[in-house]
Amino acid sequence: MIPSGGVAAAAMVLAGVGIPVMAMLNGAFGGRFGPASAAIATFAMALLCAVVTAVAQGDQPVRAVAAAPWYMVLPGVIVAYYMLSITTLGPVIGLGTAVILVVLGQVLSAVILDHLGLFGMPQVPITLARLAGIVLIVIGVALARG
């Protein structure tokens, strides 16, 4: 069962809390063993967790991947880019700055994707209020960088 309402919101906040923790741990791992090794260790653990979850839910992930259009597996490339960049650059520019810049990128991308309504997602037009929110985030990034 997929949660909704307050449970879904709490789950997403918890996921958000995990992002800087993951970046910090990967930065430490990457500093000691190399960024690619940190990414491989993270992906191996993530794969194990995903396989256990898929088996528990009765999913058939191999068939799903084989049947999926090519663009539906691009998230693997995107997460690899994220993992390698946060592991390499987080310790250089600071974890807070790195995460804030990632959030800025996420918000910009989400607003554009919402506006386009791609892949069956609801179309949410870009409004002046949404643009003002992006400006405030940019100001927040500048302030947080000190």
Z-matrix of the N, CA and C atoms (Angstrom, degrees):
N
C 1 1.447
C 2 1.535 1 109.28
N 3 1.296 2 115.94 1 132.60
C 4 1.463 3 121.48 2 179.09
C 5 1.524 4 108.70 3 -90.50
N 6 1.344 5 117.45 4 126.39
C 7 1.473 6 119.98 5 -178.45
C 8 1.520 7 111.80 6 -69.15
N 9 1.315 8 115.29 7 158.49
C 10 1.466 9 120.41 8 176.22
C 11 1.529 10 107.87 9 -140.15
N 12 1.331 11 115.28 10 176.09
C 13 1.460 12 120.95 11 176.82
C 14 1.509 13 112.83 12 61.08
N 15 1.328 14 115.07 13 -134.83
C 16 1.460 15 121.82 14 -176.21
C 17 1.515 16 113.29 15 -63.85
N 18 1.327 17 117.64 16 -33.90
C 19 1.463 18 120.99 17 179.24
C 20 1.525 19 109.50 18 -66.76
N 21 1.326 20 116.57 19 -42.73
C 22 1.465 21 120.53 20 178.12
C 23 1.524 22 110.57 21 -63.99
N 24 1.313 23 117.34 22 -42.65
C 25 1.463 24 121.27 23 179.18
C 26 1.524 25 110.37 24 -62.56
N 27 1.325 26 117.15 25 -43.92
C 28 1.463 27 120.79 26 179.08
C 29 1.532 28 110.65 27 -63.80
N 30 1.323 29 117.21 28 -39.74
C 31 1.465 30 120.83 29 178.32
C 32 1.524 31 111.13 30 -63.00
N 33 1.333 32 117.42 31 -38.55
C 34 1.459 33 120.66 32 179.39
C 35 1.528 34 111.39 33 -71.67
N 36 1.330 35 117.64 34 -36.35
C 37 1.471 36 120.14 35 175.82
C 38 1.528 37 108.95 36 -63.75
N 39 1.327 38 116.87 37 -42.78
C 40 1.459 39 120.50 38 178.31
C 41 1.533 40 110.53 39 -61.87
N 42 1.328 41 117.19 40 -41.26
C 43 1.470 42 120.52 41 175.93
C 44 1.525 43 110.02 42 -60.57
N 45 1.325 44 116.68 43 -41.43
C 46 1.458 45 121.08 44 178.19
C 47 1.518 46 112.46 45 -64.24
N 48 1.324 47 117.12 46 -37.99
C 49 1.462 48 121.48 47 177.41
C 50 1.528 49 109.19 48 -62.93
N 51 1.301 50 116.44 49 -36.14
C 52 1.461 51 120.60 50 -177.87
C 53 1.516 52 114.42 51 -69.89
N 54 1.325 53 118.47 52 -26.27
C 55 1.472 54 121.38 53 -175.52
C 56 1.536 55 111.75 54 -60.71
N 57 1.344 56 120.16 55 -52.39
C 58 1.456 57 117.74 56 178.84
C 59 1.529 58 113.15 57 -66.81
N 60 1.338 59 116.94 58 -32.12
C 61 1.464 60 119.61 59 177.09
C 62 1.531 61 108.98 60 -64.00
N 63 1.328 62 116.14 61 -45.15
C 64 1.461 63 120.93 62 177.69
C 65 1.531 64 110.39 63 -60.45
N 66 1.327 65 116.93 64 -43.95
C 67 1.460 66 120.74 65 -179.99
C 68 1.528 67 110.78 66 -62.33
N 69 1.332 68 117.08 67 -42.56
C 70 1.463 69 121.12 68 179.88
C 71 1.529 70 110.67 69 -63.36
N 72 1.330 71 116.48 70 -48.05
C 73 1.462 72 119.98 71 -178.59
C 74 1.527 73 111.36 72 -66.25
N 75 1.338 74 117.10 73 -40.27
C 76 1.464 75 119.92 74 178.01
C 77 1.523 76 111.38 75 -67.02
N 78 1.336 77 116.82 76 -36.17
C 79 1.460 78 119.95 77 176.65
C 80 1.519 79 111.14 78 -62.25
N 81 1.329 80 116.50 79 -43.37
C 82 1.464 81 120.79 80 178.29
C 83 1.528 82 110.58 81 -65.36
N 84 1.327 83 116.19 82 -44.75
C 85 1.468 84 121.23 83 178.92
C 86 1.524 85 109.61 84 -63.09
N 87 1.332 86 115.95 85 -45.50
C 88 1.458 87 120.62 86 -179.42
C 89 1.515 88 112.74 87 -64.27
N 90 1.352 89 116.80 88 -36.61
C 91 1.453 90 120.60 89 177.36
C 92 1.519 91 112.27 90 -65.48
N 93 1.307 92 115.41 91 -29.45
C 94 1.469 93 120.12 92 -177.59
C 95 1.527 94 112.89 93 -89.74
N 96 1.362 95 116.33 94 -38.61
C 97 1.464 96 119.98 95 -173.12
C 98 1.527 97 113.99 96 -122.07
N 99 1.333 98 117.33 97 -6.87
C 100 1.457 99 121.34 98 -178.22
C 101 1.520 100 111.19 99 107.63
N 102 1.352 101 117.02 100 142.75
C 103 1.464 102 121.22 101 -177.77
C 104 1.531 103 113.95 102 -59.03
N 105 1.329 104 117.27 103 -39.89
C 106 1.471 105 119.05 104 -179.24
C 107 1.526 106 110.58 105 -65.56
N 108 1.332 107 117.27 106 -38.36
C 109 1.469 108 120.10 107 177.78
C 110 1.524 109 111.10 108 -64.90
N 111 1.331 110 116.36 109 -38.38
C 112 1.468 111 119.95 110 176.96
C 113 1.521 112 110.34 111 -63.04
N 114 1.326 113 116.34 112 -43.76
C 115 1.469 114 120.27 113 179.14
C 116 1.523 115 110.88 114 -63.31
N 117 1.325 116 117.01 115 -43.62
C 118 1.466 117 120.59 116 -179.94
C 119 1.528 118 110.50 117 -61.64
N 120 1.325 119 117.25 118 -44.40
C 121 1.468 120 120.28 119 179.16
C 122 1.528 121 110.93 120 -61.86
N 123 1.334 122 116.27 121 -42.69
C 124 1.464 123 120.35 122 179.40
C 125 1.521 124 111.00 123 -64.44
N 126 1.337 125 116.79 124 -46.04
C 127 1.467 126 120.00 125 -179.16
C 128 1.523 127 111.89 126 -66.37
N 129 1.321 128 117.45 127 -35.11
C 130 1.466 129 120.09 128 178.06
C 131 1.531 130 110.12 129 -63.42
N 132 1.336 131 116.72 130 -44.79
C 133 1.465 132 120.00 131 178.97
C 134 1.529 133 110.37 132 -66.88
N 135 1.337 134 116.67 133 -40.19
C 136 1.470 135 120.27 134 178.66
C 137 1.528 136 110.60 135 -63.63
N 138 1.335 137 116.98 136 -41.38
C 139 1.462 138 120.51 137 178.04
C 140 1.521 139 110.98 138 -61.62
N 141 1.326 140 116.11 139 -44.24
C 142 1.462 141 119.72 140 178.51
C 143 1.527 142 110.90 141 -59.42
N 144 1.340 143 116.70 142 -46.60
C 145 1.472 144 120.71 143 179.29
C 146 1.536 145 111.31 144 -62.51
N 147 1.328 146 116.23 145 -41.19
C 148 1.472 147 119.99 146 -179.45
C 149 1.525 148 110.95 147 -67.24
N 150 1.321 149 117.97 148 -40.38
C 151 1.462 150 121.02 149 179.54
C 152 1.525 151 110.53 150 -64.82
N 153 1.321 152 116.83 151 -44.37
C 154 1.467 153 120.16 152 178.55
C 155 1.526 154 110.16 153 -60.96
N 156 1.339 155 116.97 154 -44.03
C 157 1.462 156 120.84 155 178.75
C 158 1.527 157 111.12 156 -63.26
N 159 1.332 158 117.16 157 -44.91
C 160 1.470 159 121.12 158 -179.75
C 161 1.520 160 111.08 159 -61.29
N 162 1.316 161 117.31 160 -44.57
C 163 1.467 162 121.03 161 179.66
C 164 1.526 163 109.90 162 -63.88
N 165 1.329 164 116.32 163 -43.12
C 166 1.468 165 120.11 164 -179.61
C 167 1.532 166 111.30 165 -63.00
N 168 1.344 167 116.92 166 -31.97
C 169 1.469 168 120.78 167 -178.86
C 170 1.520 169 112.79 168 -91.14
N 171 1.323 170 117.52 169 -4.23
C 172 1.455 171 120.70 170 -179.86
C 173 1.522 172 113.39 171 78.05
N 174 1.329 173 117.62 172 18.08
C 175 1.462 174 121.16 173 178.16
C 176 1.528 175 110.08 174 -72.40
N 177 1.330 176 115.10 175 163.71
C 178 1.459 177 121.85 176 175.50
C 179 1.534 178 107.63 177 -125.61
N 180 1.338 179 116.84 178 78.46
C 181 1.461 180 120.31 179 -171.64
C 182 1.521 181 114.86 180 -63.38
N 183 1.326 182 118.48 181 -33.08
C 184 1.467 183 119.49 182 -179.22
C 185 1.524 184 110.08 183 -65.53
N 186 1.313 185 116.90 184 -44.58
C 187 1.480 186 120.29 185 177.34
C 188 1.521 187 110.81 186 -63.63
N 189 1.325 188 116.54 187 -39.98
C 190 1.467 189 120.08 188 -179.00
C 191 1.521 190 110.92 189 -63.53
N 192 1.326 191 117.73 190 -44.79
C 193 1.466 192 120.56 191 -179.73
C 194 1.521 193 110.09 192 -65.53
N 195 1.317 194 117.08 193 -41.63
C 196 1.466 195 120.57 194 -179.31
C 197 1.526 196 111.40 195 -64.19
N 198 1.318 197 117.76 196 -31.71
C 199 1.465 198 121.44 197 -177.29
C 200 1.525 199 113.26 198 -90.20
N 201 1.320 200 117.67 199 -11.84
C 202 1.465 201 121.25 200 -174.60
C 203 1.526 202 110.96 201 -75.58
N 204 1.345 203 116.80 202 144.60
C 205 1.468 204 119.38 203 171.61
C 206 1.529 205 109.83 204 -62.62
N 207 1.317 206 117.38 205 153.15
C 208 1.469 207 122.66 206 -174.72
C 209 1.518 208 113.04 207 -53.40
N 210 1.325 209 117.46 208 -38.05
C 211 1.462 210 119.84 209 -175.01
C 212 1.529 211 112.44 210 -71.90
N 213 1.321 212 117.67 211 -16.53
C 214 1.463 213 119.82 212 179.55
C 215 1.518 214 112.95 213 -79.14
N 216 1.325 215 117.66 214 -9.36
C 217 1.461 216 119.72 215 175.37
C 218 1.535 217 111.37 216 -103.40
N 219 1.328 218 117.76 217 2.49
C 220 1.462 219 121.54 218 176.50
C 221 1.533 220 113.73 219 -61.84
N 222 1.333 221 119.95 220 -26.37
C 223 1.470 222 117.90 221 176.45
C 224 1.525 223 113.24 222 -54.84
N 225 1.322 224 118.36 223 -28.09
C 226 1.457 225 120.30 224 176.21
C 227 1.522 226 111.68 225 -62.81
N 228 1.325 227 116.61 226 -40.06
C 229 1.465 228 121.29 227 177.55
C 230 1.530 229 109.61 228 -68.14
N 231 1.317 230 115.80 229 -41.85
C 232 1.467 231 120.23 230 -178.82
C 233 1.525 232 110.78 231 -63.98
N 234 1.327 233 117.26 232 -44.88
C 235 1.465 234 119.34 233 -178.70
C 236 1.532 235 110.42 234 -69.55
N 237 1.331 236 118.04 235 -32.28
C 238 1.464 237 119.93 236 175.86
C 239 1.529 238 109.87 237 -64.65
N 240 1.342 239 116.81 238 -42.90
C 241 1.467 240 120.38 239 177.28
C 242 1.529 241 110.15 240 -61.01
N 243 1.331 242 116.06 241 -46.73
C 244 1.467 243 119.78 242 178.83
C 245 1.528 244 110.59 243 -57.99
N 246 1.330 245 115.42 244 -49.65
C 247 1.458 246 120.09 245 -175.16
C 248 1.522 247 111.33 246 -61.20
N 249 1.319 248 116.65 247 -45.88
C 250 1.463 249 119.48 248 -179.00
C 251 1.523 250 111.51 249 -68.78
N 252 1.338 251 117.56 250 -37.66
C 253 1.463 252 119.35 251 -178.65
C 254 1.526 253 111.59 252 -72.06
N 255 1.323 254 118.73 253 -42.05
C 256 1.471 255 119.98 254 -179.30
C 257 1.531 256 110.43 255 -69.99
N 258 1.330 257 116.52 256 -34.05
C 259 1.461 258 120.76 257 179.40
C 260 1.525 259 110.90 258 -69.58
N 261 1.329 260 116.18 259 -37.92
C 262 1.461 261 120.86 260 -178.69
C 263 1.525 262 111.96 261 -81.58
N 264 1.328 263 117.04 262 -45.79
C 265 1.463 264 120.99 263 -171.52
C 266 1.519 265 114.40 264 -92.69
N 267 1.329 266 118.21 265 -25.47
C 268 1.463 267 120.70 266 178.98
C 269 1.522 268 112.60 267 -52.82
N 270 1.341 269 117.63 268 -50.12
C 271 1.460 270 118.48 269 178.98
C 272 1.541 271 113.60 270 -67.26
N 273 1.326 272 117.72 271 -20.50
C 274 1.470 273 121.51 272 -178.03
C 275 1.526 274 111.48 273 -83.05
N 276 1.345 275 116.11 274 -48.64
C 277 1.475 276 119.43 275 -175.47
C 278 1.520 277 112.26 276 -97.35
N 279 1.323 278 117.19 277 -6.44
C 280 1.459 279 121.33 278 -178.22
C 281 1.520 280 110.19 279 100.72
N 282 1.310 281 115.01 280 138.40
C 283 1.463 282 120.94 281 -176.75
C 284 1.525 283 111.66 282 -61.45
N 285 1.335 284 117.07 283 -44.73
C 286 1.472 285 120.31 284 -179.19
C 287 1.517 286 111.63 285 -60.56
N 288 1.323 287 116.91 286 -47.13
C 289 1.464 288 120.70 287 179.50
C 290 1.518 289 110.43 288 -62.81
N 291 1.317 290 116.78 289 -44.53
C 292 1.466 291 120.24 290 -179.11
C 293 1.521 292 111.29 291 -59.96
N 294 1.322 293 116.87 292 -47.17
C 295 1.468 294 120.28 293 -177.85
C 296 1.526 295 110.69 294 -66.95
N 297 1.336 296 116.98 295 -40.45
C 298 1.465 297 119.76 296 179.18
C 299 1.526 298 110.74 297 -62.82
N 300 1.334 299 116.86 298 -40.97
C 301 1.467 300 119.72 299 178.15
C 302 1.522 301 111.16 300 -66.43
N 303 1.328 302 117.08 301 -36.05
C 304 1.468 303 120.38 302 175.51
C 305 1.528 304 109.74 303 -63.25
N 306 1.321 305 116.73 304 -43.94
C 307 1.474 306 120.11 305 178.95
C 308 1.529 307 110.13 306 -61.86
N 309 1.331 308 117.51 307 -41.22
C 310 1.466 309 120.28 308 176.61
C 311 1.525 310 110.14 309 -58.62
N 312 1.317 311 117.19 310 -46.46
C 313 1.462 312 120.63 311 177.73
C 314 1.514 313 112.24 312 -61.15
N 315 1.322 314 116.56 313 -38.94
C 316 1.463 315 120.73 314 178.72
C 317 1.524 316 111.13 315 -64.28
N 318 1.319 317 116.27 316 -43.83
C 319 1.466 318 119.98 317 -178.53
C 320 1.532 319 110.27 318 -66.25
N 321 1.327 320 116.86 319 -45.65
C 322 1.471 321 119.76 320 178.44
C 323 1.529 322 110.88 321 -58.06
N 324 1.309 323 115.74 322 -48.47
C 325 1.460 324 120.78 323 -179.91
C 326 1.527 325 111.44 324 -62.86
N 327 1.327 326 117.26 325 -44.05
C 328 1.466 327 121.18 326 -178.48
C 329 1.522 328 111.33 327 -62.76
N 330 1.331 329 117.26 328 -41.08
C 331 1.471 330 120.32 329 179.83
C 332 1.528 331 110.11 330 -64.38
N 333 1.324 332 116.84 331 -42.68
C 334 1.473 333 119.83 332 179.14
C 335 1.522 334 110.74 333 -66.59
N 336 1.330 335 117.01 334 -45.42
C 337 1.471 336 120.32 335 179.13
C 338 1.515 337 111.83 336 -63.55
N 339 1.340 338 116.96 337 -40.11
C 340 1.472 339 120.23 338 175.60
C 341 1.523 340 110.37 339 -60.18
N 342 1.313 341 116.12 340 -44.54
C 343 1.465 342 120.82 341 -177.97
C 344 1.533 343 111.03 342 -61.39
N 345 1.325 344 116.26 343 -38.97
C 346 1.467 345 120.74 344 -178.89
C 347 1.531 346 112.53 345 -80.09
N 348 1.328 347 117.21 346 -25.34
C 349 1.463 348 120.90 347 179.67
C 350 1.526 349 112.75 348 59.58
N 351 1.315 350 117.02 349 46.19
C 352 1.457 351 121.33 350 -176.58
C 353 1.519 352 112.91 351 -76.79
N 354 1.326 353 115.68 352 155.84
C 355 1.463 354 124.16 353 172.68
C 356 1.521 355 113.55 354 55.08
N 357 1.308 356 116.57 355 38.21
C 358 1.454 357 120.97 356 175.72
C 359 1.516 358 115.01 357 80.67
N 360 1.320 359 116.98 358 4.67
C 361 1.469 360 119.75 359 177.66
C 362 1.524 361 108.46 360 -76.44
N 363 1.338 362 117.15 361 151.02
C 364 1.458 363 118.68 362 178.49
C 365 1.529 364 110.40 363 -64.68
N 366 1.323 365 115.25 364 141.13
C 367 1.460 366 120.62 365 178.86
C 368 1.526 367 109.27 366 -84.01
N 369 1.333 368 115.52 367 124.56
C 370 1.461 369 122.22 368 179.49
C 371 1.527 370 106.56 369 -124.58
N 372 1.322 371 117.17 370 109.42
C 373 1.465 372 118.95 371 -174.66
C 374 1.524 373 113.16 372 -65.37
N 375 1.337 374 114.90 373 152.27
C 376 1.462 375 120.84 374 173.98
C 377 1.523 376 107.06 375 -73.93
N 378 1.320 377 115.65 376 125.36
C 379 1.461 378 120.91 377 -179.32
C 380 1.523 379 109.06 378 -117.12
N 381 1.310 380 115.44 379 169.79
C 382 1.456 381 120.32 380 176.77
C 383 1.530 382 110.61 381 -60.62
N 384 1.317 383 116.87 382 -38.60
C 385 1.468 384 120.95 383 179.07
C 386 1.523 385 110.90 384 -63.48
N 387 1.329 386 117.49 385 -41.82
C 388 1.465 387 120.40 386 178.68
C 389 1.520 388 110.57 387 -66.06
N 390 1.322 389 116.85 388 -40.31
C 391 1.470 390 120.29 389 177.68
C 392 1.531 391 110.64 390 -64.45
N 393 1.327 392 116.69 391 -39.28
C 394 1.465 393 120.51 392 177.11
C 395 1.526 394 110.29 393 -62.39
N 396 1.322 395 116.92 394 -38.50
C 397 1.463 396 121.13 395 177.02
C 398 1.521 397 111.58 396 -61.30
N 399 1.327 398 116.39 397 -40.86
C 400 1.469 399 120.50 398 178.08
C 401 1.527 400 110.06 399 -64.89
N 402 1.335 401 117.15 400 -42.73
C 403 1.463 402 120.83 401 177.91
C 404 1.523 403 110.11 402 -60.01
N 405 1.321 404 116.98 403 -42.18
C 406 1.461 405 120.25 404 178.49
C 407 1.533 406 111.67 405 -63.28
N 408 1.317 407 116.59 406 -36.98
C 409 1.466 408 119.47 407 177.33
C 410 1.525 409 110.08 408 -65.71
N 411 1.332 410 117.10 409 -42.64
C 412 1.467 411 120.44 410 177.96
C 413 1.529 412 110.14 411 -60.49
N 414 1.338 413 116.53 412 -42.62
C 415 1.469 414 120.32 413 176.57
C 416 1.535 415 109.32 414 -62.49
N 417 1.336 416 116.72 415 -41.75
C 418 1.456 417 120.72 416 177.97
C 419 1.525 418 112.17 417 -61.09
N 420 1.332 419 116.54 418 -40.05
C 421 1.460 420 120.09 419 177.25
C 422 1.524 421 109.89 420 -60.97
N 423 1.333 422 116.21 421 -45.84
C 424 1.476 423 120.75 422 -179.90
C 425 1.531 424 110.47 423 -61.94
N 426 1.323 425 117.20 424 -42.86
C 427 1.468 426 120.36 425 -179.85
C 428 1.522 427 111.76 426 -68.29
N 429 1.319 428 116.43 427 -40.62
C 430 1.462 429 120.29 428 -177.80
C 431 1.520 430 112.31 429 -68.82
N 432 1.319 431 116.59 430 -27.37
C 433 1.473 432 120.12 431 178.62
C 434 1.526 433 110.78 432 -75.40
N 435 1.344 434 116.65 433 -15.70
C 436 1.465 435 121.77 434 175.10
C 437 1.478 436 112.18 435 79.43
